Amino acid sequence: MVLETIFGIRITFLLGITNLIGLFLVFFSCRCLIGHKIANKLYQKEWYRKFYNNHCYYWWFFFASVLLHTIFAFLVFGNPF
C-alpha cells in the first residue's frame, strides 16, 4: 500500500463526506429545482438567490471531491481490476 492504512482510510472517509456535501449543494442549487413550490418560496429569499447563483462552483467542488476520493481509494485499497 502506498499510504499508511489508517490515515488513508480516514482521508477517504472524509472525502466521502465531502462528496455528500457537494451532492447536496449541487442538488439544492439546481436549476431544475426551480418551478417546484418549495423552491419558488426559497427563491424569494435573498440568501437562497446568492446560494443559487453559485451553482457552477458547487459542481467544481463536487468533481474535485469525487476525483480525490477515487484517487485515495485506489491508493489505500488498491486497484480492484
SENUFI-980743 format. One record per atom (N, C-alpha, C): x, y, z; residue in one letter. Coordinates in pm, whole numbers, plus 50000, padded with zeros to 5 digits. Example, Ala and Ser with C-alpha at 12.3 -4.5 7.8 and 13.67 -1.06 7.14 Angstrom:
BEGIN
513194943150780a/512304955050780a/513204967050780a/512854977550708s/513674989450714s/512905000350787s/
END
This chain:
BEGIN
500844988250000m/500005000050000m/500875012450000m/500435022249928v/501195034549913v/501065043350037v/499885043750094l/499625051950213l/499545043150337l/499795049350450e/499535042350576e/498035039750582e/497645027750615t/496255023450602t/495275032050679t/495505034450807i/494525041750888i/494395056250841i/495515062450802f/495465076150751f/494695076550619f/494975067150532g/494295066650403g/492805064250416g/492445055450509i/491025052650532i/490315065150585i/490965072250676r/490355084550730r/490175095150621r/491195096950538i/491095106850429i/489995102750332i/489955090050297t/488925085150205t/487535087150264t/487385084550393f/486095086450460f/485695101250459f/486635110050493l/486335124450493l/485985129550353l/486675124350253l/486345128250117l/484975122850076l/484585111350129g/483225106350105g/482185115550163g/482465120950281i/481545130650342i/481495143450258i/482645147950207t/482625159850121t/481865157049991t/481895144449943n/481085140849826n/479605143049855n/479175138649973l/477765140450010l/477395155250023l/478285162950084i/478035177350096i/477955183749959i/478885180249872g/478875185649735g/477615181649660g/477185169249679l/475965164649614l/474765172749659l/474645175249788f/473545183249839f/473625197649789f/474815203349785l/474965216949733l/474515217749588l/474945208249507v/474555208149365v/473055206149352v/472505196649425f/471075193749413f/470215205649454f/470495211549569f/469635222149618f/469845235549548f/470885236649467s/471065248649387s/470755245849240s/470175234349210c/469935230149073c/468885238849006c/469135241948880r/468195249948801r/466875242548780r/466935229248780c/465725221148758c/464795221548880c/465325224848994l/464525225249116l/463555237049115l/463945247749044i/463065259349034i/461815255348955i/460695259549003g/459425255548944g/458615247249042g/459285241649137h/458585234349243h/458165244349351h/457125241249424k/456565250549522k/457585254549628k/458315244849679i/459295247949784i/460395256949729i/460885253749610a/461955261649551a/461495275849518a/460255277149476n/459725290649447n/459685299149572n/459315293049684k/459305300549810k/460715304149852k/461645294749834l/463035297449870l/463635308349783l/463295308249654y/463885317849561y/463505332249594y/462495334049672q/462105347449714q/463045352949822q/463825344249883k/464775348149988k/466095352449925k/466675363049977e/467945368349924e/469085358349942e/469155351550057w/470245342150081w/470185330449984w/468975326049946y/468865314949853y/469275319049712y/468965331249673r/469385335949540r/470895336449531r/471565340649639k/473035340449640k/473555326149633k/472965317249710f/473315303149708f/473085297249569f/471965300349510y/471565295349379y/472525300049270y/472995312349281n/473875318049179n/475265311549178n/475635304349281n/476945297849289n/476905283149246n/475855279249178h/475655265249139h/476865259449064h/477415266848971c/478535261748891c/479765258948977c/479975266949078y/481115264749168y/480925252149251y/479695249049287y/479415236849362y/479755224449280y/479535225249148w/479915214049061w/481425211849065w/482195222649058w/483655221349063w/484105214949196w/483505219349306f/483795213549437f/483455198649438f/482295195249385f/481845181349383f/482765172649299f/483125177149177f/484015169349090f/485385167349153f/485925177949213a/487245176749277a/487185166949394a/486115167449470s/485945158349583s/485855143849537s/485065141349434v/484925127749382v/486245122749325v/486935131149252l/488225127249194l/489235123649303l/489365132249404l/490285129349514l/489885116949592l/488605115349613h/488095103549683h/488475090749607h/488315091149476t/488655079549393t/490145076649398t/490955086949386i/492405085149389i/492845079149522i/492365084749632f/492745079449764f/492235065249785f/491035062249735a/490505048649749a/491405038749675a/491865042149555f/492775033349483f/494125032149552f/494615043149610l/495905042549680l/495835034149806l/494715034949876v/494595027650003v/494205013049981v/493205010849897f/492664997349882f/493174989949759f/493894996849674g/494454990449556g/493484990149440g/493994986549326n/493164985649206n/492404972349207n/491094972549196p/490314960149203p/490374951949075p/490974957148969f/490974950048840f/492214942348817f/
END
